[in-house]
Amino acid sequence: MADASFEDGREAPLNLGALEEEDLKILSTLVQDAVFPVTEMSWRASERRFALLVNRFRWEDREAAERRGRAFERVQSLLVVDNVLAVSSQGVDRKDKDLVLSLLSVDFKPDEDAAGHVLLTLAGDGAVRLAVEALEVSLRDVTRPYRAPSGHAPDHGD
């Protein structure tokens, strides 16, 4: 009898959280190459919450799509950072409502105690830096997967 594989399971939307740096590395991998309009960034200071509605490449499905010869997929996902005290950015023109950004990584730089900074690194030398009281990040798929408009997986030269 063969081991179970990912394809054997019921495909379900992702709903993951990160409270530690190791967990955040997994979320970062899943949102790598996510694209989003600048208008889909939201900071609610009174709720201490920063959110992005992104169109993420479904990295967890890449091998199955290649093996079965079917289209690569993207899905809309909500990336939420809680406990946010302040937000700053560089290389992001929030006034350009047509600007589309690409997320390269999400990292945590700890300070003393549980506080630190969540750094969202963007393509083209842009970044968003979130000062947080404690690390709390979630990623939740909010739509059904759809065919990736480019028809191929993001290329990192590998």
C-alpha positions in Angstrom: 0.0 0.0 0.0 1.4 3.4 -1.0 1.6 6.4 1.3 -1.1 9.1 1.0 -0.3 12.1 -1.1 -1.5 15.7 -1.2 -3.6 14.8 -4.2 -5.5 12.1 -2.3 -6.8 14.6 0.2 -9.8 16.9 -0.2 -8.5 20.2 -1.6 -9.5 22.9 0.8 -8.7 26.6 1.0 -5.7 27.6 3.1 -6.3 29.0 6.5 -3.0 29.3 8.4 -1.5 31.4 11.1 2.0 32.3 12.3 2.9 33.3 15.8 6.6 32.3 15.5 9.3 33.1 12.9 9.5 29.5 11.7 5.7 29.6 10.9 6.1 32.9 9.1 8.7 31.3 6.8 6.0 28.9 5.6 3.5 31.7 5.0 6.2 33.7 3.2 6.8 30.8 0.8 3.0 30.5 0.1 2.6 34.2 -0.7 5.8 34.6 -2.7 5.0 36.2 -6.1 1.5 37.2 -5.0 0.3 40.3 -6.9 -2.1 43.0 -5.7 -3.2 46.5 -6.5 -1.9 49.2 -4.2 -5.5 49.9 -3.4 -5.8 46.5 -1.6 -3.5 47.5 1.2 -5.4 48.5 4.4 -4.3 49.6 7.8 -6.9 50.0 10.5 -5.0 51.8 13.2 -7.9 51.5 15.7 -7.9 47.7 15.3 -4.1 47.5 15.1 -4.6 45.4 11.9 -2.9 45.6 8.5 -4.4 43.6 5.6 -3.6 42.8 2.0 -5.9 41.2 -0.5 -3.5 39.3 -2.8 -3.7 37.1 -5.8 -1.3 34.4 -4.8 0.2 31.7 -7.0 -0.8 28.3 -5.6 2.7 26.9 -4.9 1.2 24.0 -3.0 -0.4 22.8 -6.2 2.5 23.4 -8.6 3.8 19.8 -8.8 0.3 18.3 -9.2 -0.5 20.7 -12.0 2.8 19.9 -13.8 2.3 16.1 -13.3 -1.3 16.2 -14.5 -0.7 18.6 -17.4 -3.3 21.1 -16.1 -3.2 24.9 -15.8 -1.4 26.5 -12.9 -3.6 28.4 -10.5 -3.9 31.5 -8.4 -6.3 32.3 -5.6 -7.3 35.4 -3.8 -6.1 35.4 -0.3 -6.2 37.7 2.7 -2.9 38.2 4.4 -3.5 39.9 7.8 -0.9 41.2 10.3 -2.3 41.9 13.8 -0.8 43.9 16.8 0.4 46.6 14.3 1.5 49.8 16.0 2.8 51.7 13.0 3.2 51.3 9.2 5.9 52.8 6.9 6.8 52.1 3.3 9.4 52.9 0.7 9.1 52.7 -3.0 5.3 52.5 -2.9 3.3 55.3 -4.5 -0.1 55.0 -2.7 -1.5 57.8 -4.9 -1.0 55.7 -8.1 -4.3 53.8 -7.9 -3.3 51.7 -11.0 -0.1 50.4 -9.4 0.2 46.6 -9.1 2.7 45.3 -6.6 4.4 41.9 -6.3 5.2 40.4 -2.9 8.6 38.7 -2.7 8.7 37.8 1.0 7.4 38.3 4.5 10.0 38.4 7.3 10.1 39.2 11.0 12.9 41.2 12.6 12.5 40.8 16.4 13.3 43.5 18.9 13.3 43.0 22.7 10.5 41.0 24.2 7.9 39.8 21.6 7.9 43.1 19.7 9.6 43.6 16.3 9.0 44.5 12.7 7.2 42.5 9.9 8.8 43.4 6.6 6.9 42.9 3.4 9.5 43.0 0.6 8.2 44.0 -2.8 9.6 43.6 -6.3 11.3 46.7 -7.6 12.9 47.7 -4.3 9.7 48.5 -2.5 8.9 47.5 1.1 6.3 47.9 3.8 7.5 47.8 7.4 5.0 47.1 10.2 6.0 47.7 13.8 4.3 45.0 15.8 3.8 44.4 19.5 3.9 40.7 18.9 4.1 38.4 15.8 0.6 37.4 14.6 0.1 36.8 10.9 -2.7 34.9 9.1 -3.2 33.8 5.5 -6.7 32.7 4.4 -7.9 31.9 0.9 -11.1 33.7 0.2 -12.0 32.6 -3.4 -11.9 29.5 -5.4 -8.6 28.9 -7.4 -8.6 30.3 -10.9 -6.3 29.7 -13.9 -3.1 31.8 -13.6 -3.5 34.4 -16.4 0.2 34.0 -17.4 -0.4 30.3 -17.9 2.9 29.4 -16.2 4.6 29.4 -12.8 6.7 32.3 -11.7 10.3 31.9 -12.8 13.1 32.4 -10.4 15.8 31.1 -12.6 15.8 27.7 -11.1 
